[in-house]
Structures are given as C-alpha cells and as structure tokens.
Amino acid sequence: MTVASVESGKEVKCSRGVRLVADCLIADVDGLPYDLIALPGGMPGSERLRDCEPLLELMKQHAALRKPLGALCAAPVVVLQHAGLLDDRTATAHPAFADQLPPGPSTGARVVVDASYDASQSTIVTAQGPGTAIEFALACVELLFGSAQSRATAAPMTLRPALPTNAYPLKPSEWRMP
C-alpha cells in the first residue's frame, strides 16, 4: 500500500486537524501499477483530490484498465462523480453529499460495491464515511483477495455480525455489546 499526497509536501492536514505523513507525492506514483486506488473523504481534502490533475488522470487510466476504484465520505461525489467515473453507476456517500448522487437503489447503503454489468468498466466501492471505513476496507479486501480473506481479516477485529440494526439495542449510557 502506498499513501500519496496531493499537497506540495508529504504532510497532510486532515479535516479535523489530524496530521498524516504520506509515503510520497502523487508525482512519485505516476506510471506505477496499483491493484486499487482508494480515496479518503473529508473536506476540504476531497476538493484537493478533485483539483489534482495528476490524480484524476491516474484514476481515469486505472478505470480504463478495468481496475477497481474506491472512495468514501465526500469523495464519491466531489471526486469520482466530478471526474465522470460514477456515470450510470450505483454509489453511496456521506449523508451530507448523498442527495447529489443520481437516484439509485443503494444510494442510502453504508457501503456499495458496483460491479458494473458492462465488462469494460471497473468496479467501484463507495462508503458513507468514517463510521463505515472498516466495512469499506473489508469490501476492498474481498474484491482483491476474495471473501475468505475478507472474513479472515475481519475475524480478529471482533466486528459485529451483519444483523438488523435493532439486533443489538444499546442503552444510551452503555457502549458495549450486550
């Protein structure tokens, strides 16, 4: 995995003030092969991604090779849709941006994997935001390595099983599994 910055330096200041240090600059990954390109969300970070021409070109080349793309939070709308990569696709995004997605059967879902029926298009994984980041990552693992590897990755994380939202009622003062 490579974390590339679209900023002028490797340090990236995130939307909540968290600072991250990328492995390299976006210019350093030009021409390198990747199995999947995933975009974090947040604002104004998604706008910075959208405004980075080398990244947009890299994503379009990646999609042309039918390799998967991923984006969460604001990035599905602000970056992928802006770049024309969500045309005729089903996706989800942060609730503050979801109304900007074209209507579709899964736009309210936490994570959407759109494996287009058109074999000439890449698979696109989208997720609503920080609270869906692990589900997003596991969907990407499954896409790249299969469901057995995704389950094996999830198992030690003690994630809840996929059950209806009312299956684990929490009392307002309790933040533990019943």
BELBELHU-V878328 format. One record per residue. N is the residue number from 1. PHI is phi in whole degrees, 0 to 359 (* if undefined). Layout:
# BELBELHU-V878328
N&PHI ; N&PHI
This chain:
# BELBELHU-V878328
1&* ; 2&235 ; 3&259 ; 4&248 ; 5&267 ; 6&262 ; 7&278 ; 8&284 ; 9&227 ; 10&284 ; 11&282 ; 12&237 ; 13&264 ; 14&278 ; 15&298 ; 16&257 ; 17&88 ; 18&291 ; 19&251 ; 20&239 ; 21&244 ; 22&285 ; 23&288 ; 24&199 ; 25&268 ; 26&302 ; 27&298 ; 28&286 ; 29&258 ; 30&304 ; 31&87 ; 32&278 ; 33&278 ; 34&231 ; 35&282 ; 36&207 ; 37&248 ; 38&240 ; 39&249 ; 40&286 ; 41&255 ; 42&86 ; 43&230 ; 44&270 ; 45&303 ; 46&297 ; 47&294 ; 48&294 ; 49&297 ; 50&302 ; 51&273 ; 52&265 ; 53&302 ; 54&301 ; 55&293 ; 56&301 ; 57&295 ; 58&299 ; 59&295 ; 60&294 ; 61&296 ; 62&300 ; 63&296 ; 64&297 ; 65&274 ; 66&61 ; 67&265 ; 68&290 ; 69&237 ; 70&220 ; 71&202 ; 72&226 ; 73&67 ; 74&279 ; 75&301 ; 76&303 ; 77&280 ; 78&292 ; 79&253 ; 80&297 ; 81&294 ; 82&302 ; 83&278 ; 84&78 ; 85&271 ; 86&252 ; 87&302 ; 88&59 ; 89&240 ; 90&261 ; 91&209 ; 92&228 ; 93&201 ; 94&307 ; 95&308 ; 96&290 ; 97&243 ; 98&301 ; 99&290 ; 100&269 ; 101&280 ; 102&295 ; 103&302 ; 104&199 ; 105&293 ; 106&240 ; 107&293 ; 108&265 ; 109&286 ; 110&291 ; 111&223 ; 112&232 ; 113&250 ; 114&259 ; 115&266 ; 116&305 ; 117&288 ; 118&274 ; 119&296 ; 120&275 ; 121&249 ; 122&277 ; 123&283 ; 124&236 ; 125&251 ; 126&230 ; 127&215 ; 128&286 ; 129&166 ; 130&306 ; 131&290 ; 132&248 ; 133&298 ; 134&290 ; 135&299 ; 136&300 ; 137&299 ; 138&293 ; 139&296 ; 140&292 ; 141&299 ; 142&298 ; 143&299 ; 144&276 ; 145&236 ; 146&100 ; 147&291 ; 148&297 ; 149&291 ; 150&297 ; 151&296 ; 152&294 ; 153&289 ; 154&287 ; 155&307 ; 156&286 ; 157&274 ; 158&50 ; 159&284 ; 160&295 ; 161&289 ; 162&285 ; 163&232 ; 164&305 ; 165&299 ; 166&270 ; 167&289 ; 168&235 ; 169&292 ; 170&254 ; 171&282 ; 172&308 ; 173&270 ; 174&251 ; 175&234 ; 176&218 ; 177&291 ; 178&291
